Amino acid sequence: MAGVTHLVPRTVVHVDTDRLKKLYGDRSARDTEELLCRSMEDIALRLSRVDQLWRAGNMKGTHCEVQMLIHLASQTGLSDLGKVAQNLQGLLDGHDYVATASVLARLVRLGEMSLYALWDRADPVF
């Protein structure tokens, strides 16, 4: 009898600080902080919606939410999150539900880790 292997995903989050500096360079520190907080809140909300809509079988709604997530990830310097969201976008119309569920799980995991990375930044970019 074969044993069961427990996989522990390990993901490193990269925040593109140059992108953040460029994007928020012409704003005050307060405006930048507010914009970043709103973006983080929106990312968290959209991650939740993507998962809910996919589980409900609403592919059109899932596509829309993933597209917005790609935009937000780019805006906030979370290129890895954007890439995984693009991968999910490519899988949504297919019939490989296992691959879609796997990439969706990775998206949610990476999204949560990315939000923590932005929140816990020790070296502010503002």
C-alpha positions in Angstrom: 0.0 0.0 0.0 1.4 3.4 -1.0 1.7 6.2 1.5 0.0 9.5 1.2 2.2 12.5 0.3 1.3 15.8 1.9 2.3 18.7 -0.3 3.1 22.1 1.3 3.1 24.9 -1.2 5.8 27.4 -0.8 5.4 30.7 -2.5 7.6 33.8 -2.4 5.8 37.1 -2.9 7.5 39.8 -4.9 6.3 43.4 -4.7 7.5 45.7 -7.5 8.5 48.7 -5.5 9.6 50.6 -8.6 6.1 50.2 -10.0 4.6 51.6 -6.8 7.0 54.5 -6.7 6.2 55.4 -10.3 2.5 55.0 -9.8 2.2 56.9 -6.6 5.1 59.3 -7.1 3.0 62.4 -7.8 0.7 62.0 -4.8 1.1 63.0 -1.2 1.9 60.3 1.4 -1.6 60.4 2.8 -3.3 60.1 -0.7 -0.9 57.3 -1.6 -1.7 55.4 1.6 -5.4 55.8 1.1 -5.2 54.6 -2.5 -3.1 51.6 -1.6 -5.5 50.6 1.2 -8.4 50.9 -1.1 -6.6 48.8 -3.7 -5.8 46.2 -1.1 -9.4 46.1 0.1 -10.6 45.7 -3.5 -8.1 42.9 -4.2 -9.3 41.0 -1.1 -12.9 41.4 -2.1 -12.3 40.3 -5.7 -10.3 37.2 -4.6 -13.4 36.2 -2.5 -15.8 36.9 -5.4 -13.7 34.9 -7.9 -13.8 31.9 -5.6 -17.5 32.3 -5.0 -18.5 32.9 -8.6 -16.4 29.9 -9.9 -17.9 27.6 -7.3 -21.4 28.8 -8.3 -20.6 28.0 -12.0 -20.8 31.7 -13.1 -18.0 31.8 -15.6 -19.0 35.2 -17.0 -18.9 36.8 -13.6 -15.6 35.0 -12.8 -14.0 36.3 -16.0 -15.0 39.9 -15.1 -13.7 39.6 -11.5 -10.4 38.0 -12.7 -9.9 40.7 -15.3 -10.3 43.4 -12.6 -7.9 41.5 -10.3 -5.3 41.5 -13.1 -5.6 45.2 -13.4 -5.4 45.8 -9.6 -2.4 43.5 -9.4 -0.6 45.4 -12.1 -1.5 48.7 -10.4 -0.1 47.7 -7.0 3.1 46.1 -8.2 2.0 42.5 -7.6 3.1 41.1 -11.0 3.1 37.5 -9.7 -0.5 37.8 -8.7 -1.4 39.2 -12.1 0.4 36.3 -13.9 -1.5 33.7 -11.9 -4.8 35.5 -12.5 -4.0 35.5 -16.3 -3.3 31.8 -16.0 -6.7 31.3 -14.4 -8.3 33.4 -17.1 -7.0 31.1 -19.7 -8.3 28.0 -17.9 -11.8 29.2 -17.2 -13.4 28.3 -20.6 -11.8 24.9 -20.7 -13.1 21.7 -19.2 -10.1 20.9 -17.0 -11.8 21.5 -13.6 -8.9 20.1 -11.6 -6.4 22.5 -13.2 -8.8 25.4 -12.8 -9.4 24.6 -9.1 -5.6 24.2 -8.6 -4.8 27.6 -10.2 -7.7 29.2 -8.3 -6.4 27.9 -5.0 -2.9 29.2 -5.9 -4.4 32.6 -6.8 -6.2 32.9 -3.5 -3.1 31.7 -1.5 -0.8 34.1 -3.4 -3.4 36.9 -3.1 -3.5 36.6 0.6 0.3 36.5 0.9 0.6 39.5 -1.4 -1.8 41.5 0.7 0.2 40.7 3.8 3.4 41.6 2.0 2.0 45.0 1.0 0.6 45.6 4.5 3.8 44.6 6.4 6.2 46.6 4.2 9.0 47.8 6.5 10.4 50.2 3.9 7.6 52.5 2.7 7.7 53.5 -0.9 6.1 56.8 -0.4 
